[in-house]
Amino acid sequence: MSFSLCETTISFVASNVGRVGVIDKALLVLGSLEQGPRSLAELVEESGLSRATAHRLAVALEGHGLVRRGPDGRFLLGYRLLSFGRAAASQIPLVDVAQPHLVRLRDETGESAQLYVRDGDERVCVAVAESQYGLRTIVSVGSRLTMERGSAANVLRGEVPAAASHASVEEREPGVASVSAAITGPGGEIVAAVSVSGPIDRTTRQPDLRYGPAVRAVAAAMSAELGAR
């Protein structure tokens, strides 16, 4: 009986490891398509998968609506991911709180406003209000950025006092400056960072002097609203 149980356990573990491997490979395909349309040859090159595996996974994902084909036959991300994205956003209460505040911040500063949360070694943009200027900073919802550079990264790492704002100039991207401040939860923990960013021709090289008060005011208002919920 003991031997049989051991065999069953080994079989179960091996089966689940196999499934995880398939998921990892499928994510390699989706990660490649996140950068834009890809031919099968490009999927193979970027994912490191064999041609047969890449094709099998792309077709399987297509069957679930996670991948589709363009008019030229190349693979693209599927429309079903749009509903997943909306569902994910709806399950982040902070996004509902943030959106009107981001619009207010955008209107007061004229620059793009973003909301970031930390996800392990990266920060993710979960809400945006884009500047109306033709030349502006564009960070799409869902973008994953480094935790090593940028004003929001410093805030999310807890290196900036909660009531303060932090500025960075060309730290993450040439020609761009940003100002960020922490949004805190009911217990005082940092739950997100709110930012404004734009070209240094408008922000100047001392963006905190120009935008810091507005960013801090919005961060405080969002923190208060979260604490009242």
C-alpha positions as CSV (number, residue, x, y, z in Angstrom):
1,M,0.0,0.0,0.0
2,S,2.8,2.4,0.9
3,F,4.6,1.7,-2.5
4,S,1.3,2.3,-4.4
5,L,0.7,5.6,-2.6
6,C,4.3,6.7,-3.4
7,E,3.8,5.9,-7.0
8,T,0.5,7.8,-7.1
9,T,2.2,10.9,-5.5
10,I,5.0,10.8,-7.9
11,S,2.5,10.5,-10.8
12,F,0.5,13.5,-9.5
13,V,3.6,15.7,-9.0
14,A,4.9,14.9,-12.5
15,S,1.5,15.6,-14.0
16,N,1.3,19.0,-12.4
17,V,4.9,19.9,-13.3
18,G,4.0,19.1,-16.9
19,R,1.0,21.4,-16.7
20,V,3.0,24.2,-15.2
21,G,5.5,23.7,-18.0
22,V,2.8,24.1,-20.6
23,I,1.6,27.3,-18.9
24,D,5.1,28.7,-18.9
25,K,5.5,28.0,-22.6
26,A,2.1,29.5,-23.4
27,L,3.1,32.7,-21.5
28,L,6.2,32.8,-23.7
29,V,4.0,32.9,-26.7
30,L,1.7,35.6,-25.2
31,G,4.7,37.6,-24.0
32,S,6.1,37.7,-27.6
33,L,2.7,38.8,-29.0
34,E,2.5,41.5,-26.4
35,Q,5.2,43.3,-28.4
36,G,3.1,43.1,-31.6
37,P,2.0,40.8,-34.4
38,R,4.3,37.8,-35.0
39,S,4.8,35.2,-37.6
40,L,5.4,31.6,-36.5
41,A,9.0,32.0,-37.3
42,E,9.2,35.1,-35.1
43,L,7.4,33.3,-32.3
44,V,9.9,30.4,-32.5
45,E,12.9,32.8,-32.5
46,E,11.7,35.0,-29.6
47,S,10.3,32.2,-27.4
48,G,13.0,29.7,-27.9
49,L,10.4,27.0,-28.4
50,S,10.4,24.5,-31.2
51,R,8.4,25.2,-34.3
52,A,6.0,22.4,-33.5
53,T,5.5,23.5,-29.9
54,A,5.1,27.2,-30.7
55,H,2.5,26.4,-33.4
56,R,0.6,24.0,-31.2
57,L,0.4,26.5,-28.4
58,A,-0.5,29.4,-30.6
59,V,-3.3,27.4,-32.2
60,A,-4.6,26.2,-28.8
61,L,-4.6,29.8,-27.5
62,E,-6.4,30.9,-30.6
63,G,-9.1,28.3,-29.9
64,H,-9.7,30.0,-26.5
65,G,-9.8,33.5,-27.9
66,L,-6.5,34.5,-26.4
67,V,-4.7,34.7,-29.8
68,R,-6.1,35.6,-33.2
69,R,-4.8,35.8,-36.8
70,G,-4.4,39.0,-38.7
71,P,-5.2,39.4,-42.4
72,D,-1.6,38.6,-43.2
73,G,-1.7,35.3,-41.2
74,R,0.4,36.6,-38.4
75,F,-0.6,35.9,-34.8
76,L,-1.9,38.7,-32.5
77,L,-3.3,38.9,-29.0
78,G,-6.9,37.8,-28.9
79,Y,-9.9,39.9,-28.1
80,R,-10.8,37.8,-25.0
81,L,-7.8,39.4,-23.3
82,L,-9.7,42.7,-23.3
83,S,-12.4,41.2,-21.1
84,F,-9.8,39.7,-18.8
85,G,-8.1,43.1,-18.5
86,R,-11.4,44.9,-17.7
87,A,-12.2,42.2,-15.1
88,A,-8.8,42.5,-13.5
89,A,-9.1,46.2,-13.3
90,S,-12.6,46.0,-11.7
91,Q,-11.1,43.7,-9.0
92,I,-8.6,46.5,-8.0
93,P,-10.8,48.9,-5.9
94,L,-8.0,51.4,-6.0
95,V,-8.6,51.9,-9.8
96,D,-12.1,53.2,-9.2
97,V,-10.9,55.5,-6.5
98,A,-8.0,56.7,-8.6
99,Q,-9.5,57.6,-12.0
100,P,-11.2,60.9,-11.2
101,H,-8.2,62.0,-9.2
102,L,-5.9,61.2,-12.1
103,V,-8.1,63.3,-14.4
104,R,-7.9,66.1,-11.9
105,L,-4.1,65.8,-11.7
106,R,-3.9,65.7,-15.5
107,D,-6.0,68.8,-15.8
108,E,-4.1,70.8,-13.2
109,T,-0.7,70.0,-14.5
110,G,-1.4,69.5,-18.2
111,E,0.8,66.3,-18.1
112,S,0.0,62.6,-18.2
113,A,-0.9,61.1,-14.8
114,Q,-0.4,57.5,-13.9
115,L,-1.1,55.1,-11.0
116,Y,1.4,52.3,-10.3
117,V,1.3,49.3,-8.0
118,R,4.2,47.0,-7.1
119,D,4.2,43.5,-8.4
120,G,7.4,41.8,-7.1
121,D,10.4,43.2,-8.9
122,E,8.3,45.3,-11.2
123,R,5.8,48.1,-11.1
124,V,2.6,47.9,-13.1
125,C,0.6,50.9,-14.4
126,V,-3.1,50.2,-13.5
127,A,-4.7,53.5,-14.4
128,V,-3.9,56.5,-16.7
129,A,-5.1,59.9,-17.6
130,E,-3.2,61.0,-20.7
131,S,-2.1,64.6,-21.4
132,Q,-3.8,66.4,-24.2
133,Y,-0.5,67.6,-25.6
134,G,0.7,66.0,-28.8
135,L,4.1,65.5,-27.3
136,R,3.4,63.6,-24.0
137,T,4.5,60.7,-22.0
138,I,2.5,57.6,-22.9
139,V,2.4,54.7,-20.4
140,S,-0.3,52.2,-21.2
141,V,-2.4,50.4,-18.6
142,G,-0.7,47.1,-18.0
143,S,2.8,48.3,-18.7
144,R,5.4,46.7,-16.5
145,L,8.3,48.9,-15.6
146,T,11.5,48.5,-13.6
147,M,11.6,49.0,-9.8
148,E,15.1,50.3,-10.1
149,R,14.6,53.6,-11.8
150,G,12.0,56.4,-11.9
151,S,10.2,58.5,-9.2
152,A,7.4,56.0,-8.8
153,A,9.8,53.1,-8.2
154,N,11.5,55.1,-5.4
155,V,8.1,55.7,-3.8
156,L,7.0,52.1,-4.0
157,R,10.3,50.9,-2.6
158,G,9.5,53.0,0.5
159,E,12.4,55.3,0.2
160,V,10.3,58.5,0.2
161,P,8.4,59.7,3.2
162,A,4.6,59.1,2.8
163,A,3.7,62.8,2.9
164,A,6.5,63.8,0.5
165,S,6.9,63.7,-3.3
166,H,9.9,62.5,-5.3
167,A,11.1,63.7,-8.7
168,S,13.3,62.0,-11.3
169,V,14.8,63.6,-14.4
170,E,15.8,61.4,-17.3
171,E,16.3,58.6,-14.8
172,R,14.2,56.0,-16.7
173,E,14.0,57.6,-20.2
174,P,15.9,60.4,-21.9
175,G,14.0,63.7,-22.1
176,V,11.4,62.7,-19.6
177,A,10.8,63.9,-16.0
178,S,8.3,62.7,-13.4
179,V,7.0,63.4,-9.9
180,S,5.4,60.8,-7.7
181,A,3.9,60.4,-4.2
182,A,2.7,57.5,-2.1
183,I,-0.8,56.4,-1.7
184,T,-1.3,54.7,1.7
185,G,-3.8,52.3,3.0
186,P,-5.8,52.4,6.2
187,G,-2.8,51.0,8.1
188,G,-0.4,53.5,6.7
189,E,1.2,51.0,4.3
190,I,2.2,52.1,0.8
191,V,-0.3,50.6,-1.7
192,A,0.4,52.6,-4.8
193,A,2.2,55.6,-6.3
194,V,0.6,58.4,-8.2
195,S,2.7,60.2,-10.8
196,V,2.8,62.9,-13.4
197,S,5.3,62.7,-16.2
198,G,6.2,64.7,-19.3
199,P,8.9,66.1,-21.5
200,I,11.5,68.1,-19.6
201,D,10.9,71.0,-22.0
202,R,7.7,71.6,-20.1
203,T,8.4,70.0,-16.7
204,T,11.9,71.6,-16.4
205,R,14.7,69.9,-14.6
206,Q,13.0,70.8,-11.3
207,P,9.6,69.2,-11.8
208,D,8.9,68.9,-8.1
209,L,8.8,72.6,-7.7
210,R,6.2,72.8,-10.4
211,Y,4.1,69.7,-9.9
212,G,4.9,68.5,-6.4
213,P,2.1,70.3,-4.6
214,A,-0.6,68.9,-7.0
215,V,0.8,65.4,-6.8
216,R,1.0,65.4,-3.0
217,A,-2.6,66.8,-2.8
218,V,-4.0,64.1,-5.0
219,A,-2.0,61.4,-3.1
220,A,-3.4,62.6,0.2
221,A,-7.0,62.8,-1.2
222,M,-6.7,59.2,-2.5
223,S,-5.2,57.9,0.7
224,A,-8.0,59.6,2.7
225,E,-10.7,58.1,0.5
226,L,-9.2,54.6,0.8
227,G,-9.0,55.0,4.6
228,A,-12.7,56.0,4.7
229,R,-13.8,52.8,2.8
